[in-house]
Amino acid sequence: MKNKAIGVFDSGIGGLTVYKALKEQLPAEKVIYLGDTARLPYGSKSAETIIKFSDGNALFLLTKNVKIIVVACNSSSSYAVPYLQDKFDIPVLGVIEPGAEAAVKHSKSKIGVIGTSATIKSGAYEKTIVEKKPGVKVISRDCPLFVPLVEEGWIDHKVTKLVVEEYLLPLKEQGIDTLVLGCTHYPVLKGVIAEVMGPGIELVDSAVTTAVKVRSILKSLGWLSGAQDGGEDEFYVTDFPDRFKRVGEIFLNKKIGKVTTATFYTVSLPQA
Amino acid sequence: MKNKAIGVFDSGIGGLTVYKALKEQLPAEKVIYLGDTARLPYGSKSAETIIKFSDGNALFLLTKNVKIIVVACNSSSSYAVPYLQDKFDIPVLGVIEPGAEAAVKHSKSKIGVIGTSATIKSGAYEKTIVEKKPGVKVISRDCPLFVPLVEEGWIDHKVTKLVVEEYLLPLKEQGIDTLVLGCTHYPVLKGVIAEVMGPGIELVDSAVTTAVKVRSILKSLGWLSGAQDGGEDEFYVTDFPDRFKRVGEIFLNKKIGKVTTATFYTVSLPQA
């Protein structure tokens, strides 16, 4: 097991935040990353569809012989992790539990959670936070326009500021002291979110705590790599490999080598 | 052939504009509609992926024994129609050709075309318009935030007005006299688009001209239904049947009966 890779999947490119944190925490591990860019976004889809897509992603990573699967996508983590844990024999870790952990560490009383419609509708963060710190109050809000704004590249745009205000001022007014950025796209908007929320509200995301958790799972199983170096990581996407490579390299500030197109939807004869 | 249905597919619910126009033009025909709500949007995906998804949609409609396939989605029409025409024996009609026809009928000199990134990148409207009216000038612009704004329901919102201004004022300044709404979602924003563009710029969409074209194709083949009434239409989606039914009924202002979930992506073992 020691020599096997860590598998990571996301609906797209945002999961590279988790990839980056993994490489910092576990430089000796090889990582295999899959972004389902053909079928994104997941955050506006139903639980059934998200589970189905996640299942396909996990199957793909298993063909690459990984020792653990990290679900970097919050929407997928919200719905599919228990299903995947039940179905597969290797450990499967989502980002909700580590994100909730980071939140309760910072919060004294009231936690805001923002995410896609799927993530917020699932109630997964709320449930996990309350389990970890009974009595804490959680206020959730979906922010469906954040992902399109990030993808349009309108990071410092007046429209983005207006949208952030519309979504988040009600949370500020309710007195939250911590805000969970419950979608891998949202850290890109950290600047404008911090500006709107003002000082005294801690913004947390789950990338680092997830990587720490992966290390602790592998260590407890005795599955940490004994190598000096993980070797070359592998990147797969279901659409737009060139764009992934270009944006990903800017994102990580390093070369990411070859990005391969993975095909796992088949044009098979449909059933109603 | 006369007794077979008309098949329509779209990436989601927007194609109901085409469905509605078909029912007005051809009340004696039965229509089978498929919305690929699990894999939408198409407009931010690659040509290869859009063709693959469209192929699956067409195969699904063929299992329902349709006599013609109408591609209501502009992104899909931009890339997949020649492929589908080549692959299948029945007529396949997209919305680009009818949309271009409507545009050249109105324009004296300069036509603006707006659509998804995929539609604009394809250059399909531009090519078709220039074929129909050589010498006419076409100015194109993708508007990636329009679909998310419509889906968020921000129709009369100040943010939407700002986004429309940012995308469309440059087209107005360049003196277009006609604007093609090259995405089935955009007619929902007709009010604010008309307000920003001001008088003297004609807004055209392709729903009605597409339906007229379908009638003329069926007529020329002798395939028009001889019935008094098409019977009950059938609606299929790949995700969220209840939402499709609810929003679709508001959209059409009539009951649309049962909406069935169609499954045509299979969780098959993936290949890299």
Interface residues (C-beta under 8 A of the other chain):
Chain A: T37 A38 R39 S44 K45 S46 E48 T49 K52 D55 G56 L59 F60 T63 K64 P144 L145 V147 P148 L149 E151 E152 W154 K158 V159 L162 V163 E166 Y236 T238 D239 F240 T260 A262 T263 F264 Y265 T266 V267 S268 L269 P270 Q271 A272
Chain B: T37 A38 R39 S44 K45 S46 E48 T49 K52 D55 G56 L59 F60 T63 K64 P144 L145 V147 P148 L149 E151 E152 W154 K158 V159 L162 V163 E166 Y236 T238 D239 F240 T260 A262 T263 F264 Y265 T266 V267 S268 L269 P270 Q271 A272
